[in-house]
Amino acid sequence: MSELPPWDDLKSGAGCPLCAPRPKRNEFIYFVASLEVSSLYLSRNQASHGACLLVFDPRHAVRLDQLSKNEWSEYANDLQRAETAIMRVSDADHINVELLGNAVPHLHWHIIPRYKDEERWGGPIWTTNLSELPQRRLDDEEYSELAERLNNALA
């Protein structure tokens, strides 16, 4: 994992890897689509098929209370649209939506499809340490195909 600046620096926006402009692809994310006020990315770790991040784009913000009512409404609309597309594409049994920001304090939702046959079904997706999370990387063609299917579901 790349070394991040200290959390307090990240919180202020200094060196924030999620502030726009950000790369369309890196070791953590794979671009899917731009929505109203956010961008949808596949998580590079596809331990849960269809796992995505929805990153707030207009400016650096850490928490929802830092958004105007209009920004929050637009971001919530993007979240609903993304979640609906992910459910259509993943055919998951359920979905978890989490807003953490403990590692990278920039407003982003983790949208994680859940499947009844997975090891952690019935419990939270997160374990104590990031290093304990199961890892599943796709090849470039698989990311591209999944991103295209999500894009079509967003249309």
URHU-V150780 format. One record per pair of residues at least 6 apart in sequence whose ideal C-beta (glycine too) atoms are under 7 Angstrom apart, sorted by sequence separation. I is the first residue (numbers start at 1). J is the second residue. If there is no record, write none. Layout:
i->{I I}
j->{J J}
//
This chain:
i->{4 9 10 13 25 45 61 115 127 24 33 114 31 32 43 64 67 87 5 32 43 86 5 31 32 42 43 99 100 30 41 98 29 30 40 41 83 97 98 112 29 30 40 41 83 97 29 28 38 39 95 96 27 38 95 38 39 79 95 96 37 38 56 95 32 37 94 37 92 93 92 93 90 92 93 29 54 54 86 86 54 83 82 96 52 79 37 52 50 18 20 37 38 36 37 50 62 38 50 19 36 37 49 36 40 50 35 62 16 62 63 62 35 60 61 13 35 11 56 56 55 54 53 54 53 53 54 52 89 51 89 51 50 48 49 86 89 48 85 88 48 85 85 48 81 48 18 47 17 19 47 18 45 47 47 16 18 45 46 45 46 44 10 11 10 7 42 42 42 40 30 32 30 32 33 32 33}
j->{10 15 16 19 31 51 67 121 133 31 40 121 39 40 51 72 75 95 14 41 52 95 15 41 42 52 53 109 110 41 52 109 41 42 52 53 95 109 110 125 43 44 54 55 97 111 44 44 54 55 111 112 44 55 112 56 57 97 113 114 56 57 75 114 52 57 114 58 113 114 114 115 113 115 116 53 78 79 111 113 82 111 111 125 82 109 71 86 86 55 57 74 75 74 75 89 101 78 90 60 77 78 90 78 82 92 78 105 60 106 107 107 81 106 107 60 82 62 107 108 108 108 108 109 109 110 111 111 149 112 150 113 113 112 113 150 153 113 150 153 114 153 154 118 154 125 104 133 104 106 134 106 133 135 136 106 108 135 136 136 138 137 104 105 105 105 143 146 147 150 143 147 147 150 151 151 154}
//
